[in-house]
C-alpha cells in the first residue's frame, strides 16, 4: 500500500496484488486498500485509521462490514480508479490499482450507521 496523494477530501493510494486473474487481483487490491484505510491507516496519506479497535468493531458491526466489504459497497466511496497490469506469469497476474477514496463520505456513512462516533463528540 502506497500513498499517492492526500488533499482535504480525497485520499489516493496505490494497491498492488497478485491473483489467478486480473479480476480477482483487482478485487483483492481494492479490499486491501479499504481495510488499510479502515483499520491500519495509510502511511503518508491517512495516518489514523477510521476504526481503532478492529476486532471489537468487526464483531459489534458485522452486518455493516459485510455490507461494506463483502458486498463491495465501498465502491460508493471510490471517486476514481486506474488499473495497471504489471505482469502476467503462468498462473499469476500482478496488478497495481490506483484508487481515490472520498474519506469524509465514508466517515459520514460510518457515523450514520453507528460504527464510529462523530468527530468532537
Order of alpha helices (4+ residues) and beta strands (2+ residues): beta-beta-alpha-alpha-alpha-beta-beta-alpha
